[in-house]
Amino acid sequence: MSEELLTSLRDKAAFKPKPPDYELAHAHVPLGEVGLPDPIEDRVIAAMRSEDENSVLIVAPPGCGKSSLLAWSAAQASTLPDTRTYSRSTCPWGTMPRQSTRP
């Protein structure tokens, strides 16, 4: 591809360097569904719903799904009854159907 073509595509916003949060939430695959033991999603949701100052540290290289994990967890936490979700990762797009992470 030529530099001119790449510049034109960039200027037309043909590339999406960071999808919006609602797309990240929909793209997330719960780790329990792929067979990983002790998936982190439940701990993240519990920390988001807690009235105490609970927190969960998520450390991973770029592109490993940290933002999608937070977006999905916020969406799941917002669908649970009687929630008070306080998080830096907000859920402005509404709610998503709750997906079970357990068989």
C-alpha positions in Angstrom: 0.0 0.0 0.0 1.2 3.5 -0.8 1.7 6.2 1.8 -1.0 8.2 0.1 -3.6 5.4 0.4 -2.7 4.8 4.0 -3.0 8.5 4.8 -6.4 8.7 3.0 -7.7 5.7 5.0 -6.4 7.3 8.3 -8.1 10.6 7.5 -11.4 8.9 6.8 -11.2 7.1 10.1 -11.0 3.7 8.4 -8.9 2.3 11.2 -10.4 1.9 14.7 -7.4 2.0 17.1 -9.6 1.6 20.2 -13.2 0.4 19.9 -15.9 2.0 22.1 -16.5 0.4 25.5 -19.7 -1.3 24.4 -17.9 -3.1 21.6 -15.2 -4.2 24.1 -17.9 -5.6 26.4 -19.5 -7.6 23.6 -16.2 -8.9 22.5 -15.1 -10.2 25.9 -15.1 -14.0 26.4 -15.4 -14.9 30.0 -12.2 -16.7 31.1 -14.2 -19.5 32.8 -15.8 -20.3 29.4 -12.4 -21.1 27.9 -11.4 -23.4 30.7 -9.2 -21.2 32.9 -9.6 -22.0 36.6 -10.6 -19.2 39.0 -11.6 -16.6 36.4 -11.1 -13.0 37.5 -14.5 -11.7 36.3 -16.4 -12.6 39.5 -13.8 -10.7 41.6 -14.0 -7.7 39.4 -17.8 -7.6 39.6 -17.7 -8.1 43.3 -15.3 -5.1 43.7 -17.5 -3.0 41.5 -20.6 -3.8 43.5 -19.0 -3.5 46.9 -19.9 -0.6 49.1 -16.5 -0.9 50.8 -13.4 0.3 49.1 -12.5 -3.0 47.4 -10.3 -3.1 44.4 -8.8 -5.6 42.0 -5.4 -5.0 40.3 -5.3 -6.1 36.7 -1.9 -6.2 35.1 -1.2 -7.5 31.6 0.6 -6.4 28.4 -1.1 -4.1 25.9 -3.8 -5.9 23.9 -4.5 -8.7 26.4 -8.1 -7.7 27.2 -7.9 -5.5 30.3 -10.3 -2.9 28.9 -12.7 -5.5 27.6 -12.7 -7.3 31.0 -13.6 -4.1 32.7 -16.3 -3.1 30.2 -17.8 -6.6 30.3 -17.7 -6.7 34.1 -19.3 -3.3 34.4 -22.1 -4.4 32.0 -22.6 -7.6 34.0 -22.6 -5.7 37.4 -25.2 -3.3 36.1 -27.6 -6.1 35.2 -27.6 -7.6 38.7 -30.5 -6.7 41.0 -30.0 -3.9 43.5 -26.6 -2.9 42.3 -24.6 0.2 43.2 -21.8 0.1 40.7 -19.1 2.6 41.3 -16.3 2.2 38.8 -14.0 4.2 36.6 -15.2 2.0 33.8 -18.7 3.1 33.2 -21.6 1.4 31.3 -23.3 4.3 29.4 -24.7 2.0 26.7 -27.2 0.3 29.0 -27.2 -3.3 30.0 -26.3 -6.5 28.4 -27.9 -9.9 29.0 -26.1 -11.6 31.9 -24.0 -14.5 30.7 -23.1 -17.3 33.0 -19.5 -18.1 33.5 -20.2 -21.4 35.2 -21.6 -24.6 33.6 
